[in-house]
Amino acid sequence: MCGIFCVLNSFCNNCDNLVSQLIFEANIKNRGPDSFNFKVLSLQQSSLAFASSVLWLQGQTLSPQPIEDPESVFCYNGDIFSGLNDSIQKEKGDTHLFHSFLKEHISSDLLNGLGKLHGPYAFIFFDKTNNKLYFARDRFGRRSLLLGRNEEGDTLVLTSVAKRNTQFRFIEIPSIGVFCFDVLKNSFEVDFWPYKNKNFYTKLKELEAFLKTDISIARPSSEGDCVPDDLSENANLVLLRGLKQPESLETYTIFTELLNCPTWKKNVYTLRNLLENAMQQRLAAQPEYCKSCIAEKKLCKHATTGILFSGGVDCAVLGSLCDQYVDKQRPIDLLNVSFEEAKNYQSPDRVTGLETLEELKALCPHRDWNFVEINVTKESLDQERDRHIADLIYPLNTVLDDSLGCALWFASKGQSSHYVSSARILIVGMGADELFGGYRRHRTAFKRYSWKGLQESLDDDWMNLPYRNLGRDDRAVSDHGRQLRTPYLDENVVDFVRELPSWEKTYPTNDLPEGFGEKILLRSLAYELGLRNAATLKKRALQFGSRIANPKENGKDISPRLDT
């Protein structure tokens, strides 16, 4: 699914023209959608317009949107992987099933019902009977949804993607629950997701300030998404402390010692099983046509799956697991982006990408891997950012948003000097650093405040994840008619890793060299899979590994290149 769009306009006599203008401004008619439609409803004192551009990825046939029946209108951007009727979903996809689910649950216990569905989504649902407009993003915020308003406040816009410098200002809908707008009463309400996140009320206040109105709370958030406070020692922590001994620091012996421990090995195998299931679900949910052949429904053996590939441990694990579930007769595209530096494209990510490619070739000798070298000139970067990418990043506007948004847009374009990726889904490692403790700040927190400080840092990063980059990244990737899929953010994977004590997933101590202690659980899995070199590669952020970032700039500052 590419994009969803809704306009609520008070006393609008020319809603069709307004919709056409806004769709053009937002460029919601993304590159390569398989279908595009819009509908207009005239109400007593206002009009509602709905539009959808659909990227067909589930079911035997495409499901056009918006869906309208006598009771409702529905727009949806997402992928439900479990929680609906599996047999029907395999044949008809998830769109109509999700619509029926909302109609059944919209008036009672919607939050608990949504909690049983696994997969990323954003939706807009209009209840015609009660004149109420419901909208939400999933609890991890994996799909984009923006809210816009004009200065007069008589028009509201809900959209997957917007455009800068128009009559409308936009804000990302926070992933804190399901919102409801009562059209007749002109009032907002939110029903919080049933778990605790200290950002909920802060994000709600930001949205209220943007809308210049209060939002009532259906029920307060409750305890739930919390990790155990018990920091007492266990066998795995004692084992990790034993790794300080000098004889344990020789190459790879750290992982050998860990995997000889039954309790540690159990965690590694549990993680492997959960990731395998997540990968299988995300690869199975797509038609058997590549991006080049789907229009004619022409069967082929081109690549349908790509991986954002720096060569680091996160994507190396995904590559190894991906090989298990993709038809051996199809290649897998490994998309590696590098930005020009003195006419040279040998960035750190290019070097590690090629190294890990050789590991994958050795481990999976019957697979064809297309290593796609995406080289971006300074001229092309400036031109595409000004022309288009800045709109996809909007309403975010920092230096870090600029670097990451541009890097991901060029990477997901999948175009080298001699090849364009035919993949329709892009597997990415988002969420791995937040879950497994891969950031340098985690090492700093551990050094200063021990395990308690590390746990607090992990919690802060996890709670901020939905508001930092997932919506932006969804907009950047779907612009190329590809769907972002994130196995590390599978609900079962998240629940397992988040419930582990911090030392059972990361040990960022100075007693171990970088590339060993941080994300030690994930590195242990990589080692177990045979990825011996990738298991010990140091963490390197995309913006630095691809060389798009200027190290002299502060990532939190407003980017002068994003004219908003």
C-alpha positions in Angstrom: 0.0 0.0 0.0 1.5 3.4 -1.0 -0.6 6.1 0.5 -3.9 7.2 2.1 -5.5 10.6 2.2 -8.6 12.3 3.7 -9.8 15.9 3.7 -12.4 17.3 6.0 -13.6 20.7 4.9 -16.3 22.8 6.5 -18.9 24.4 4.2 -16.9 23.3 1.1 -18.7 23.9 -2.1 -15.8 22.8 -4.3 -14.3 19.8 -2.5 -13.4 17.9 -5.7 -11.1 20.8 -6.8 -9.6 21.0 -3.3 -8.9 17.3 -3.2 -7.2 17.4 -6.7 -5.1 20.3 -5.6 -4.0 18.7 -2.4 -3.3 15.3 -4.0 -1.1 17.1 -6.5 0.7 19.0 -3.8 1.3 16.0 -1.6 2.3 13.8 -4.6 0.3 11.0 -3.0 0.0 9.5 -6.4 3.3 7.9 -5.7 5.6 6.4 -8.4 4.3 3.0 -9.3 1.0 2.6 -7.5 -1.1 -0.3 -8.8 -4.3 1.7 -8.4 -5.5 5.2 -7.5 -9.0 6.4 -6.6 -10.8 9.0 -4.6 -14.4 9.6 -3.2 -16.2 12.6 -1.8 -19.0 12.6 0.8 -21.2 15.6 1.4 -22.4 16.0 5.0 -24.7 18.4 6.7 -22.2 21.2 7.2 -19.0 19.9 5.6 -17.5 17.6 3.1 -15.2 14.6 3.4 -12.9 13.5 0.6 -10.9 10.2 0.6 -8.1 9.1 -1.7 -5.8 6.0 -1.9 -2.9 4.9 -4.0 -2.5 1.2 -3.7 0.6 -1.0 -3.9 -0.7 -4.5 -4.3 1.2 -6.9 -2.0 -1.4 -9.2 -0.5 -4.0 -11.6 -1.9 -4.5 -13.1 -5.4 -6.0 -9.8 -6.8 -5.7 -6.1 -6.0 -8.1 -4.5 -3.6 -8.9 -0.9 -4.8 -9.4 1.8 -2.2 -11.1 3.7 -0.7 -13.6 1.1 0.4 -17.1 2.4 0.8 -20.3 0.7 2.0 -23.6 2.0 3.5 -22.0 2.2 7.0 -18.4 3.4 6.4 -15.5 4.6 4.3 -12.1 3.0 4.8 -8.5 3.9 3.7 -5.6 1.7 4.8 -1.8 1.6 4.5 -0.2 -1.5 5.9 0.4 -5.2 6.2 -1.4 -7.4 8.7 0.7 -10.6 9.1 -1.4 -12.4 11.7 -4.6 -12.0 13.7 -7.1 -12.2 10.8 -8.5 -15.2 9.0 -5.4 -16.7 7.5 -7.2 -18.8 4.8 -9.2 -15.9 3.5 -6.3 -13.5 3.8 -4.1 -15.7 1.6 -6.6 -15.5 -1.2 -8.1 -12.0 -0.8 -5.5 -10.1 1.1 -5.8 -8.1 4.4 -7.6 -4.9 3.2 -11.3 -6.1 3.3 -10.6 -8.3 6.4 -9.2 -5.3 8.3 -12.2 -3.2 7.2 -14.6 -5.8 8.5 -12.6 -6.0 11.7 -12.9 -2.3 12.3 -16.6 -2.3 11.6 -17.1 -5.1 14.1 -14.9 -3.5 16.9 -15.2 0.2 16.3 -17.9 0.8 18.9 -16.5 -1.7 21.5 -13.1 -2.8 22.8 -11.3 -1.6 19.6 -7.9 -1.2 21.4 -7.8 -4.8 22.7 -8.8 -6.1 19.3 -6.1 -4.2 17.5 -3.6 -5.5 20.0 -4.2 -9.0 18.6 -3.2 -7.9 15.1 0.4 -8.1 14.2 1.9 -5.9 11.5 2.4 -2.3 10.5 -0.5 -0.1 9.6 -2.1 3.3 9.4 -5.8 3.7 8.8 -8.6 6.2 8.3 -12.2 5.0 9.0 -15.3 7.0 8.7 -18.4 5.8 10.6 -21.3 7.2 8.6 -23.9 6.3 11.2 -22.3 8.3 14.0 -20.4 10.9 11.8 -17.1 10.0 13.5 -13.7 9.8 11.8 -11.2 7.4 13.3 -7.5 7.3 12.5 -4.4 5.8 13.9 -0.9 4.3 13.4 0.1 1.0 14.9 1.7 1.1 18.3 5.3 1.1 16.9 4.5 3.8 14.3 5.7 1.8 11.3 3.5 3.5 8.7 3.3 7.2 8.1 0.2 9.3 8.9 0.2 13.1 9.0 -2.4 15.6 10.1 -2.6 19.0 8.5 -4.6 22.2 9.0 -4.9 25.6 7.3 -4.6 28.8 9.1 -8.3 29.4 9.2 -8.8 26.0 10.9 -11.8 25.1 8.6 -10.0 22.3 6.8 -8.2 19.3 8.2 -6.1 16.8 6.1 -5.0 13.3 7.0 -2.4 12.0 4.6 0.6 9.6 4.3 2.7 12.2 2.7 2.5 16.0 2.4 4.4 18.9 0.8 6.2 21.9 2.2 5.3 25.5 1.7 1.5 25.2 1.1 -1.5 26.7 2.8 -1.3 23.7 5.2 1.0 22.9 8.1 1.5 19.3 9.0 2.4 17.2 12.1 3.0 13.5 12.4 0.2 11.7 14.1 1.8 10.3 17.3 1.5 6.5 17.8 -0.2 6.7 21.1 -3.6 5.3 20.4 -6.7 5.6 18.2 -8.0 9.1 17.5 -11.6 10.0 16.9 -13.0 13.2 15.4 -16.7 13.8 16.0 -17.7 15.7 12.8 -20.9 17.1 14.2 -19.5 18.2 17.6 -16.2 19.3 16.1 -14.3 17.5 18.9 -11.3 15.1 19.2 -10.8 12.1 21.5 -8.0 9.6 21.9 -8.1 6.1 23.3 -4.5 5.3 24.4 -2.8 2.0 23.7 -3.1 -0.1 26.8 0.5 0.1 27.9 2.6 2.8 29.6 4.8 5.2 27.7 5.9 8.4 29.4 5.8 10.2 26.0 2.1 9.7 25.5 1.0 12.9 27.3 3.9 14.9 25.9 2.9 13.9 22.4 -0.7 14.6 23.1 0.0 18.1 24.3 2.1 18.7 21.1 -0.9 17.7 19.0 -3.3 19.8 21.0 -1.1 22.8 20.5 -0.9 22.2 16.8 -4.7 21.9 16.5 -5.4 24.7 19.0 -7.9 22.6 20.8 -8.2 20.1 23.6 -8.3 16.3 23.0 -10.3 14.3 25.5 -8.9 11.0 26.8 -11.2 8.0 26.6 -9.1 6.2 29.2 -5.6 6.8 30.6 -2.7 4.6 29.7 -1.9 1.8 32.0 1.1 -0.3 33.0 2.3 -2.7 30.3 5.3 -2.0 28.1 7.7 -2.0 30.9 10.8 -4.2 31.6 11.4 -5.9 34.9 13.1 -3.7 37.5 14.9 -6.7 38.9 18.7 -6.1 38.4 19.8 -9.1 40.5 22.5 -11.2 39.0 21.8 -14.4 37.1 24.0 -17.0 35.4 24.2 -15.1 32.1 25.5 -11.9 33.8 28.1 -14.0 35.7 29.1 -15.5 32.4 29.5 -12.1 30.7 31.7 -10.8 33.5 33.9 -13.8 33.0 34.7 -12.6 29.5 36.9 -9.9 30.9 39.8 -12.4 31.2 42.5 -11.7 28.6 42.5 -15.2 27.2 38.8 -14.7 26.3 39.6 -11.8 24.0 41.1 -13.7 21.2 39.1 -13.7 18.0 35.7 -15.3 18.2 36.3 -17.2 21.5 33.9 -14.8 23.2 31.0 -16.2 21.1 32.2 -19.8 21.5 32.1 -19.4 25.3 28.7 -17.8 25.2 27.1 -20.4 22.9 28.5 -23.2 25.2 26.2 -21.9 27.9 22.8 -23.5 27.8 20.8 -20.5 29.0 22.6 -18.1 26.6 22.2 -20.6 23.7 18.5 -20.9 24.5 18.0 -17.1 24.1 19.9 -17.2 20.8 17.8 -20.0 19.4 14.6 -18.4 20.6 15.6 -15.2 18.8 16.4 -17.1 15.7 13.1 -18.9 15.6 11.2 -15.6 16.1 13.1 -13.8 13.4 12.7 -16.8 11.0 8.9 -16.6 11.5 8.9 -12.8 11.1 10.9 -13.1 7.9 8.8 -15.9 6.5 5.6 -13.9 7.1 7.1 -10.8 5.5 8.4 -12.6 2.4 5.3 -14.7 1.8 2.9 -11.7 1.7 3.5 -10.6 -1.8 2.4 -11.6 -5.3 4.7 -13.7 -7.5 5.5 -10.7 -9.8 8.5 -8.4 -9.7 8.2 -4.6 -10.0 8.9 -4.8 -13.7 6.4 -7.5 -14.6 3.4 -7.0 -12.3 1.6 -4.6 -14.6 1.2 -7.4 -17.2 1.1 -10.1 -14.5 3.9 -11.7 -16.3 5.5 -14.6 -14.4 9.3 -14.2 -14.1 12.3 -15.1 -12.0 13.5 -11.6 -11.4 14.2 -10.3 -7.9 11.1 -9.5 -5.8 13.0 -8.9 -2.5 15.7 -6.4 -1.7 17.7 -5.8 1.5 19.1 -2.4 2.6 22.7 -3.7 2.9 25.6 -2.0 4.6 27.2 -5.3 5.5 26.8 -4.8 9.2 25.5 -7.4 11.6 21.8 -6.3 11.5 21.5 -6.7 7.7 23.8 -9.7 7.5 21.5 -11.7 9.8 18.5 -10.6 7.7 20.3 -11.7 4.5 21.1 -15.1 5.9 17.5 -15.6 7.1 16.0 -14.2 3.9 17.8 -16.9 1.9 15.8 -19.5 3.6 12.4 -18.3 2.3 13.0 -16.8 -1.1 12.7 -19.0 -4.2 16.2 -20.2 -5.0 15.7 -19.4 -8.6 15.2 -15.7 -7.8 18.1 -13.5 -6.9 18.0 -11.2 -3.8 19.0 -7.6 -4.3 21.5 -6.1 -1.8 21.1 -2.3 -2.0 24.3 -0.5 -1.0 24.4 3.3 -1.2 27.4 5.5 -1.2 27.8 9.2 -1.6 30.5 10.9 -3.6 33.7 12.1 -1.9 36.4 13.4 -4.2 35.0 11.4 -7.2 35.3 8.3 -5.0 32.5 5.9 -3.8 34.5 3.6 -1.6 32.6 4.5 1.5 32.9 2.4 4.8 29.5 0.8 4.0 30.7 -0.1 0.5 33.8 -1.9 1.9 31.9 -3.8 4.6 29.0 -4.6 2.2 31.4 -6.3 -0.2 33.1 -8.2 2.6 29.8 -9.5 4.0 28.6 -10.3 0.4 31.5 -12.8 0.3 30.4 -14.4 3.6 26.8 -14.8 2.2 28.1 -16.3 -1.0 30.1 -18.9 1.0 27.2 -19.7 3.3 24.5 -19.7 0.5 26.3 -20.9 -2.6 23.1 -21.7 -4.5 21.8 -18.1 -4.2 22.4 -15.3 -6.7 23.0 -12.1 -4.9 22.7 -8.8 -6.8 25.0 -6.4 -5.0 23.6 -3.1 -6.3 26.2 -0.3 -6.0 24.2 2.9 -5.8 26.6 5.8 -6.3 25.2 9.3 -5.7 26.9 12.4 -6.9 26.8 15.7 -5.0 24.8 17.2 -7.9 22.2 14.5 -7.9 21.8 14.7 -4.1 21.2 18.4 -4.1 18.9 18.2 -7.1 16.7 15.4 -5.8 16.5 16.8 -2.3 15.3 20.2 -3.5 13.0 18.7 -6.1 11.3 16.0 -4.0 13.0 14.3 -1.1 12.6 17.3 1.3 8.8 16.9 0.8 9.0 13.3 1.9 11.0 14.2 5.0 8.6 16.9 5.9 7.4 17.7 8.5 10.7 16.5 10.1 13.5 19.0 9.5 16.7 18.2 11.3 20.2 17.6 9.9 19.8 13.9 10.9 16.4 13.7 9.1 18.0 15.3 6.0 20.9 12.8 6.0 18.9 9.6 6.8 15.9 10.5 4.6 18.1 11.2 1.5 20.3 8.1 2.1 17.2 5.9 2.4 15.5 7.4 -0.6 18.5 6.8 -2.9 19.1 3.4 -1.5 15.5 2.3 -2.0 15.6 3.7 -5.5 17.8 0.7 -6.1 19.5 2.0 -9.3 23.1 1.5 -10.2 24.9 2.4 -13.4 23.7 -0.8 -15.1 20.8 -2.2 -13.0 17.5 -1.2 -11.5 16.2 -3.3 -8.7 12.9 -5.1 -9.5 12.1 -5.8 -5.9 8.7 -4.7 -4.5 9.6 -5.2 -0.9 12.6 -3.9 1.0 13.8 -5.7 4.1 15.5 -3.3 6.6 17.1 -3.6 10.0 15.3 -0.8 11.7 14.8 -1.2 15.4 17.8 -3.4 16.0 19.9 -0.8 17.7 17.0 0.3 20.0 16.2 -3.3 20.9 19.7 -4.8 21.3 21.6 -1.7 22.5 23.8 -0.7 19.6 24.2 3.0 20.0 27.3 4.7 21.5 25.1 6.4 24.1 24.2 3.0 25.5 27.9 2.5 26.2 28.1 5.9 27.8 25.1 5.2 30.0 26.5 1.9 31.1 29.9 3.5 31.9 28.3 6.3 34.0 25.3 4.6 35.7 25.8 0.8 35.3 22.9 -1.5 34.4 20.2 0.9 35.7 21.5 3.7 33.5 21.8 1.4 30.5 18.2 0.1 31.0 16.9 3.7 31.2 18.7 4.6 28.0 17.3 1.6 26.2 13.8 2.5 27.4 14.1 6.1 26.2 15.3 5.0 22.8 12.5 2.5 22.4 9.8 4.9 23.5 11.1 7.5 21.0 11.4 5.2 18.1 7.9 5.8 16.7 8.4 9.6 16.7 11.9 9.7 15.3 12.2 8.1 12.0 9.8 5.3 11.1 7.2 7.5 9.4 9.8 9.4 7.5 11.4 6.1 6.3 8.1 4.7 5.2 7.5 7.8 3.1 11.0 7.7 1.5 10.8 4.0 0.5 7.2 3.9 -0.7 7.9 6.8 -3.0 9.6 4.2 -5.3 6.7 1.8 -5.2 8.4 -0.5 -2.7 7.1 -1.6 0.7 9.3 -1.3 3.8 9.4 -4.5 5.9 11.1 -4.6 9.3 11.5 -8.1 10.9 13.2 -6.7 14.0 10.0 -4.8 14.7 7.8 -7.9 14.6 5.6 -7.9 17.7 6.8 -11.3 18.9 10.5 -10.4 18.4 9.9 -7.1 20.3 8.1 -8.7 23.2 10.8 -11.3 23.7 13.8 -8.9 23.5 12.2 -6.2 25.6 11.4 -8.6 28.4 15.1 -9.7 28.6 17.3 -8.1 31.2 19.6 -5.6 29.5 22.7 -7.9 30.0 21.1 -10.7 28.1 21.0 -8.5 24.9 23.9 -6.0 25.2 27.1 -5.7 27.2 28.7 -2.4 26.2 31.6 -2.6 28.6 35.1 -1.1 27.9 36.5 -4.5 29.0 35.4 -5.9 25.6 36.4 -4.4 22.2 33.8 -2.6 20.1 32.1 -5.0 17.8 31.6 -7.6 20.6 29.8 -6.4 23.6 27.1 -4.1 22.1 24.2 -6.0 20.7 25.9 -9.2 22.0 22.8 -11.3 21.7 22.3 -10.4 18.0 26.0 -10.9 17.4 25.8 -14.3 19.0 23.1 -15.2 16.5 25.2 -14.0 13.6 28.1 -16.1 14.8 25.8 -19.1 15.1 24.6 -18.6 11.5 28.2 -18.7 10.3 28.6 -14.9 9.8 31.9 -14.8 11.7 33.2 -11.6 10.2 29.9 -9.6 10.2 29.3 -10.7 13.9 32.2 -8.5 15.0 31.8 -5.4 12.8 31.5 -2.2 14.7 28.3 -0.2 14.7 28.3 2.5 12.0 25.3 4.7 11.4 23.9 4.9 7.8 24.6 8.6 7.5 28.3 8.1 8.2 28.8 4.7 6.6 27.4 6.0 3.3 29.3 9.3 3.8 26.3 11.6 3.3 26.7 13.3 6.7 28.9 16.2 7.4 30.6 15.3 10.7 30.9 19.0 11.6 27.1 19.4 11.7 25.0 18.7 14.8 22.3 16.1 13.8 19.7 17.8 16.1 20.0 21.2 14.4 17.5 22.4 11.8 18.8 21.5 8.4 19.4 24.6 6.2 18.8 22.4 3.2 15.2 21.5 4.1 13.3 24.7 3.3 10.2 24.5 5.4 
